[in-house]
Amino acid sequence: MYQPLADKIRPKTLDDVVGQQHLLGKDGLMRRVIESGNIPNLIFYGPSGVGKTTVASIIAKQTDRKLYHLNATTAGIADIKAIIDELDTLLAPNGALVYLDEIQYFNKKQQQSLLEFIETGKITLIASTTENPYFYIYNAILSRCTVFEFKPVEAPDMQKAVERALALAIGERNIPVEDGVCAHIAQAVSGDVRKAVGAVELLVLGAGENGVTLADAQQAAQRSSMRYDRDGDSHYDILSAFHKSIRGSDPDAALHYLARLLEAGDMISAARRMLVIAAEDVGLAYPQCMPVVKACVDSAFQLGLPEARIPLAEAVILMATAPKSNSAAAAIEAAQADVRAGNTGDIPAHIRDAHYSGAAKLGRGLRYRYPHDFQNHWTPQQYLPDALRQAHYYEFGPNKTEQAARAYWDKVKGNA
């Protein structure tokens, strides 16, 4: 009977697990908890293929508990109840460990129904999720579980797993392996051990006269390094890193994250975020940035990928190397805070609409002074409501452009 290579190579002990040293290393908290034998309810959070299921199996074995593996995409509360019924027949005297994969697919009612089972102590729940548990798992479950985050396996650790898998897959056969194959797979799979083992199995099964070649490895692992989901953490993490890299004036990092978005085919998210950055972070320090970025974005959509990458890269480099100011964003946030708090007041009568019959009888616009009739197109008059006449929202940024504007208005208003 065929047995997938991933099953053949699956670790049997904690020492065999690739990566996750922050959890399973000598001083790792999870390792110490497992070795104590007293396993609390746990949530394993992390991307696919990094050992969550494997560690759950090892925990069950080391604590002599029966392991039940359910997937929330197909299982329901009835399956949990069936496990409880089985426990009552004394088939699992040490209790059971229920591994619930992809718990985020349980709705609120289903998740809350788990409480009655885990609180009795008959089962120990280990739930896994590829999504941020603080977004997708309800507080009632979170408060009764300990969250451990699994991370993508680093390339050096991954290469050891690839070499082991390759040796196991080849076995006694004389199949040559070209230099660089293992290193390429380890780098290309972006921390996913399952994907790496799958690539190895494919390469060995399809080995030709030249054995396992680097060209075949590059084809087998193509684009697999992209860990991206437009509705998941990866999407928002990349956008966040992209935004912060431009804000932090690091063009190299900004281009890296732009490349990741474009390789995932998500030009729309990149373009929208770039328009926000031009206003929020470059802002008034370089006001011309917004029309330039808008022109680059428009050009990108007219061109389409792959050529669209060029105007988008130009815009990213421009923003990353431009002077920065968040004065406009801070000013509107301060103004909105007053409005949300109810600090509004009546609009002064002299600046209300006076373009209708009877406006003068209501006192509208009678004392309005038209700024263009005065020197420098300015004259002092009140624009804010009386309740907010002392309010101050905008602070000139320390950049050259805003300081020039400040100097101009200080001179015009007699404050120089």
C-alpha positions in Angstrom: 0.0 0.0 0.0 1.3 3.4 -1.0 2.5 5.6 2.0 3.2 9.3 1.3 6.7 10.3 2.0 5.4 12.9 4.5 4.0 10.1 6.6 7.2 8.1 6.5 9.3 11.0 7.6 6.9 12.4 10.3 8.8 12.9 13.6 8.2 10.6 16.4 9.8 12.7 19.2 10.1 16.3 20.0 13.8 16.2 19.2 12.9 15.1 15.6 10.7 18.1 15.0 12.3 20.6 12.5 12.3 24.2 13.7 10.1 25.6 16.5 13.0 25.8 18.9 11.4 28.7 20.6 8.7 26.3 21.7 10.4 22.9 21.7 14.0 23.7 22.4 15.7 22.7 25.7 14.3 25.8 27.5 11.1 26.1 25.5 7.9 26.5 27.6 5.9 24.1 25.5 8.5 21.3 25.9 8.5 21.8 29.6 4.7 21.6 29.7 4.7 18.4 27.6 7.4 16.8 29.7 5.4 17.5 32.9 2.6 15.2 31.6 -0.1 17.7 32.6 -1.4 19.1 29.3 -3.7 22.1 29.4 -6.1 23.0 26.6 -4.0 24.5 23.8 -4.3 26.5 20.6 -1.6 26.1 18.0 -1.4 29.1 15.7 0.8 29.2 12.6 1.0 28.5 8.8 0.5 25.1 7.2 3.2 22.5 7.2 5.2 23.7 10.3 4.5 20.8 12.7 1.3 21.6 14.5 -0.4 18.2 13.8 2.9 16.4 14.4 3.4 17.9 17.8 -0.2 17.1 18.8 0.5 13.4 17.9 3.7 13.4 19.9 1.9 14.9 22.9 -0.7 12.2 22.7 2.0 9.5 22.6 4.1 10.9 25.4 1.1 11.3 27.7 -0.4 7.9 26.8 -3.7 9.4 25.6 -5.8 8.4 22.7 -5.7 10.9 19.9 -8.8 11.9 18.0 -8.1 14.1 14.9 -11.0 16.2 13.6 -11.2 18.9 11.0 -13.6 21.8 11.6 -14.3 22.1 7.9 -16.2 18.7 8.0 -16.7 17.9 11.7 -19.3 19.2 14.1 -20.3 19.0 17.8 -21.9 15.6 17.2 -18.4 14.3 16.5 -17.2 15.6 19.8 -20.2 14.0 21.6 -19.4 10.7 19.9 -15.9 10.9 21.3 -17.3 11.5 24.8 -19.6 8.4 24.4 -16.6 6.3 23.4 -14.6 7.5 26.5 -17.5 6.3 28.7 -16.9 2.8 27.4 -13.4 3.0 29.1 -11.6 2.6 25.8 -9.4 5.5 26.8 -8.7 5.3 30.5 -6.2 8.2 30.5 -8.7 10.5 28.8 -8.5 11.7 25.2 -6.7 14.4 23.3 -8.9 15.9 20.6 -7.0 17.7 17.9 -9.4 20.0 16.2 -7.8 21.3 13.0 -8.8 24.7 11.5 -11.0 25.7 14.5 -11.8 29.0 12.8 -14.3 27.2 10.7 -16.4 26.5 13.7 -19.1 29.2 14.2 -19.7 30.9 17.5 -22.3 28.4 18.7 -20.1 25.5 17.8 -17.1 27.0 19.6 -19.1 27.8 22.7 -20.5 24.2 22.7 -16.9 23.0 23.1 -16.8 24.5 26.6 -18.9 21.9 28.2 -16.6 19.2 27.0 -13.2 20.8 27.8 -14.3 21.9 31.3 -15.2 18.4 32.5 -11.6 17.4 31.9 -12.7 14.3 30.0 -10.9 15.6 26.9 -8.0 17.8 26.4 -8.5 20.1 23.4 -5.6 21.1 21.1 -7.1 23.4 18.4 -5.0 24.5 15.5 -5.6 27.5 13.2 -3.7 29.2 10.4 -5.6 32.4 11.2 -4.9 34.8 14.0 -6.8 33.2 17.0 -7.5 36.6 18.5 -9.5 37.5 15.5 -11.2 34.2 14.7 -11.6 32.3 18.0 -14.1 33.5 20.6 -13.0 34.8 24.0 -14.7 32.0 25.9 -12.4 29.5 24.2 -9.3 31.7 24.3 -9.7 32.3 28.0 -9.5 28.5 28.7 -6.6 27.8 26.3 -3.0 28.7 26.0 -1.9 30.0 22.6 1.4 28.9 21.1 2.6 30.4 17.9 4.3 28.1 15.4 6.6 29.9 12.9 7.8 29.0 9.4 10.9 26.8 9.5 14.1 28.7 8.7 16.1 27.6 5.6 19.0 26.0 7.4 16.7 23.8 9.5 14.6 23.1 6.4 17.6 21.9 4.5 18.2 19.2 7.0 14.7 17.9 6.6 15.0 18.0 2.8 18.2 16.0 2.9 16.6 13.5 5.2 13.5 13.2 3.0 15.6 12.9 -0.1 17.7 10.1 1.3 14.6 8.2 2.5 12.9 8.7 -0.9 15.9 7.5 -2.9 16.5 4.5 -0.6 18.7 1.9 -2.2 18.3 3.2 -5.7 21.3 4.9 -7.4 19.7 8.2 -8.3 22.2 11.1 -8.6 21.3 14.5 -7.1 22.6 17.7 -8.5 24.3 20.2 -6.3 22.0 22.9 -5.0 18.8 20.9 -5.1 18.3 20.7 -1.4 19.3 24.3 -0.8 16.9 25.5 -3.4 14.0 23.6 -2.1 14.7 24.6 1.5 14.7 28.3 0.5 11.8 28.1 -2.0 9.1 26.5 0.2 9.1 29.5 2.7 9.1 27.4 5.9 6.5 24.8 4.9 8.0 21.3 5.7 5.1 19.5 4.1 5.5 21.3 0.9 9.3 20.6 0.9 8.7 16.9 1.4 6.1 16.9 -1.3 8.6 18.5 -3.7 11.2 15.9 -2.8 8.8 13.1 -3.4 7.7 14.5 -6.8 11.4 15.0 -7.9 12.3 11.4 -7.0 9.3 9.9 -8.7 10.0 11.9 -11.8 13.7 11.6 -11.9 15.1 11.1 -15.4 18.4 9.9 -16.8 20.2 12.8 -15.1 18.6 12.0 -11.7 17.3 14.9 -9.6 18.3 18.1 -11.2 18.3 21.7 -10.0 16.2 22.7 -13.0 13.5 20.2 -12.0 13.7 21.4 -8.4 13.2 25.0 -9.5 10.1 23.9 -11.4 8.7 21.7 -8.6 9.1 24.5 -6.1 8.1 27.4 -8.3 6.1 30.2 -6.6 5.7 28.0 -3.5 7.6 30.5 -1.5 4.6 32.8 -1.7 2.6 32.5 1.6 -0.3 34.7 0.8 -4.1 34.8 1.4 -6.0 38.0 0.6 -8.4 37.4 3.5 -5.8 36.2 6.0 -3.0 37.4 8.2 -0.4 37.2 5.5 -2.2 39.7 3.4 -2.4 42.3 6.1 1.1 41.6 7.4 2.6 42.2 4.0 0.6 45.4 3.5 1.6 46.6 7.0 5.2 45.9 6.3 5.0 47.6 2.9 3.4 50.7 4.4 5.8 50.9 7.4 8.9 50.4 5.1 7.9 53.4 3.0 7.0 55.5 6.1 10.4 54.5 7.5 12.2 55.6 4.3 13.6 52.2 3.4 13.3 51.8 -0.4 14.8 48.4 -0.4 12.4 46.9 2.1 9.5 48.7 0.4 10.4 47.2 -3.0 10.7 43.8 -1.4 7.1 43.9 -0.1 5.8 45.4 -3.3 7.4 42.5 -5.1 5.6 40.0 -2.8 2.3 41.7 -3.5 2.8 41.7 -7.2 4.0 38.1 -7.3 0.8 37.2 -5.5 -1.1 39.1 -8.3 -2.4 41.6 -5.8 -1.7 44.9 -7.6 -5.0 46.4 -6.4 -4.1 46.3 -2.7 -0.6 47.7 -3.4 -2.0 50.6 -5.4 -4.6 51.5 -2.9 -2.1 51.4 -0.1 0.3 53.6 -2.1 -2.3 56.3 -2.5 -2.9 56.3 1.2 0.8 56.5 2.0 1.2 59.5 -0.3 -1.4 61.4 1.7 -0.7 60.1 5.2 3.0 59.8 5.4 4.6 62.0 2.7 1.8 64.5 2.9 2.5 68.2 2.9 6.3 67.7 3.1 6.0 67.0 -0.7 2.5 67.8 -1.9 3.3 67.0 -5.5 3.8 63.4 -4.4 0.1 62.6 -4.6 -0.4 63.4 -8.3 2.8 61.7 -9.2 1.8 58.5 -7.3 -1.7 58.7 -8.8 -0.2 59.0 -12.3 2.0 55.9 -11.7 -1.0 53.9 -10.4 -3.1 54.9 -13.4 -0.3 53.9 -15.7 0.1 50.6 -13.9 -3.5 49.7 -14.5 -3.4 50.7 -18.1 -0.3 48.6 -18.7 -1.2 45.6 -16.6 1.4 43.2 -15.2 4.3 42.5 -15.7 5.0 46.0 -17.1 2.9 47.6 -14.3 5.7 46.8 -11.9 7.9 49.6 -13.3 5.7 52.7 -12.6 4.7 51.2 -9.2 8.3 50.8 -8.3 9.0 54.4 -9.3 6.2 55.6 -7.1 7.4 53.4 -4.2 11.0 54.7 -4.5 9.8 58.3 -4.7 7.7 58.0 -1.5 10.4 56.0 0.4 13.0 58.7 -0.4 10.7 61.7 -0.1 10.6 63.9 3.0 7.8 62.9 5.4 5.0 64.6 7.2 1.9 63.3 8.9 0.6 66.8 9.8 -2.5 66.5 7.6 -3.4 63.1 9.0 -2.9 64.3 12.6 -4.9 67.5 12.0 -8.0 65.7 10.6 -7.8 63.1 13.4 -7.8 65.9 16.0 -10.8 67.7 14.2 -12.7 64.4 14.0 -12.1 63.7 17.7 -13.9 67.0 18.5 -16.8 66.3 16.2 -17.2 62.7 17.6 -17.2 64.1 21.1 -20.0 66.5 20.2 -17.8 69.6 20.2 -19.4 71.4 17.2 -21.4 74.5 17.9 -23.3 76.8 15.5 -21.6 77.9 12.3 -20.9 81.7 12.6 -23.7 83.7 10.8 -21.3 85.7 8.7 -19.9 82.6 6.9 -23.3 80.8 6.4 -24.8 80.5 2.9 -26.3 83.8 1.9 -27.2 83.1 -1.7 -31.0 83.0 -1.3 -33.8 85.5 -0.8 -34.3 86.4 2.8 -30.8 85.4 3.9 -30.1 89.0 5.1 -33.2 89.0 7.2 -31.8 86.0 9.1 -28.4 87.8 9.5 -26.6 85.4 7.1 -23.4 86.8 5.6 -23.9 90.4 6.7 -20.4 90.8 8.3 -18.5 88.5 5.9 -15.3 90.0 4.6 -14.1 88.7 1.2 -10.4 87.9 1.6 -9.5 88.7 -2.0 -10.5 92.3 -1.4 -7.6 92.7 1.1 -3.8 92.8 0.8 -2.2 89.3 0.5 -5.8 88.0 0.1 -6.3 87.7 3.8 -8.1 89.5 6.6 -8.7 88.4 10.1 -12.2 87.0 10.9 -13.6 84.1 12.8 -14.4 80.9 10.9 -14.8 78.3 13.8 -18.0 78.1 15.8 -17.9 80.1 19.0 -17.6 77.0 21.1 -14.4 76.1 19.3 -12.9 79.4 18.5 -9.7 78.6 20.4 -9.4 75.1 18.8 -6.1 74.3 17.1 -5.7 71.2 15.0 -2.9 71.7 12.4 0.7 72.0 13.4 3.2 72.9 10.7 5.6 70.0 10.1 9.4 70.6 10.4 10.0 70.0 6.7 11.1 72.6 4.2 7.7 72.9 2.5 5.6 73.4 5.6 8.1 75.7 7.3 8.1 77.9 4.2 4.3 78.1 4.4 4.5 78.9 8.1 7.0 81.7 7.5 4.8 83.1 4.8 1.7 83.2 7.0 3.6 84.5 10.0 4.6 87.4 7.8 1.2 88.0 6.4 -0.6 87.7 9.7 1.9 89.9 11.4 3.3 87.2 13.6 6.9 87.2 12.2 
